[in-house]
Structure formats: C-alpha cells, structure tokens
C-alpha cells in the first residue's frame, strides 16, 4: 500500500496557475501510484471549475479514485471554502472530522480541522488522519493538545499525515512521540533533511507521515515528491509518499 500527502495551496498562483498545477499534481499521482492521497489547503469556489472543490477536480482526472472526502474547515458567505480532503482507490468505510480551537485574537485566524477516513483491509481496518496544524505557536500547541486524545480514542492501526507547520526540532511534536507515534521520515532517513517547503527552494521539513507503533515495521520507504514543468510546481509544498508492506 502507498499513501501520499500534499498541501496543494488552494488556488494560489505563485508556483503556477491552478489549471496547470492541477495537471501536474494529477500526473505526479499517476506516477507515484498511491492508494490513498491526503490533501491539505483544498479550496472550493462556486465561481470556478463548476463549483467543484479541488479534490473532486483531481478525482475527475484520476480514474479509479472513486473515494473522495472533502471537509471544509472554513466557509465564507459567498460559498467559498477551504479544508482537507482524502482521495482513495480503496473503499472508505467511514469518515469524520474534529474541529480544532482557534485562539482569540491570535496570529492565525484560519480555522483548523483534523479529518479521518477508515479503510477495511484484509488484515484489519486502517485509519488515516489528515491534519493541517496552525503556523502560530500558541495555536499549534492547542491543536496538538486537542488532537492527541482524539487519536487515542480510536483502536485501529493508523497514519497521521499532513502539513504540521512545525519543524522536527520543535518541542510541540514531542507529545506525539511520547504517545507512541513514529515519524516515518526520521526513522528511515535520520541524517537527511526531507525538506518540503518552500518548493522552489526547500529548506524546512514541515510535512509528515506519522505511524502508530504496530505499523512502523511495515513502512518500507518514504520519499519526497516534487515536480516542475516550465516553471510550474505542484504547490508551495512538496509532497511525501510512503510505501507500506500491508495488503490493500
């Protein structure tokens, strides 16, 4: 099984117009051949692309990705929204989300959520959590503190992926390790940067694939996914792809 995560930067155009980035993202997904794709910073605009969210647009370009979950974190009066999404070639048995607290008068006004999808597999169910943590330290601390008991409430082996806006050396990530979660990149590439941001000159690792303790022995590889064509890049982020030795 392969799992991919990528922040797609909504309709941002710094790294190329969405229509060109969309094609590049779809081609990258085809080449990487993941079973599940977790997306962050997914936009939906009623005035663009027949009002379809960006995950649904990608699914239209990717035959076989029939499982599509989009959950808005923030919705505007004009119908525009931003949120998280999961694309899957596997059946999704269940999906849900957790709203995260916004710090009043904080540095980050964006609303945050955690999304999950449950996948029935031959050897037992697997749960994927998709997160987009705040970039403001106080709110990021709250986000992590809220996520931990929620993760703990589910019994399945699981992956926690997404854009954490936190580098590996920050103390805010230590509670995840204490709870038994393993940073898959750090486990397999302890002496490599794995930088994912910003995509034109990557200098930070802020995107992650974490796995529960029972799952870590199944992670065969983790790689950074990037692509560029004629000055167009996937996003302001690079993606990550994990290959796990479990039967899908």
ABEGO torsion letter per residue (X at the ends): XBBBBBBAGEABAAAEBAAAAAAAAAAAAAAAGBABBBBBGBBBBAABGGGBBAAAAAAAABBGBABBBBBBABBBAAGBBBBBBBBBABBBABBBBBBBBBBBGBABABBBBBBBBBBBBAAEBBBBBBBBBBABAAAAAAAAAAAAAAAAABABBBBBBEBAGBBAABAAAAAAAAAGBBBAAAAABAABAGBAOBAABBABBABBBBBBAAAAAABABBBBBBBBBGGBBABABBBBBBBBBBBX
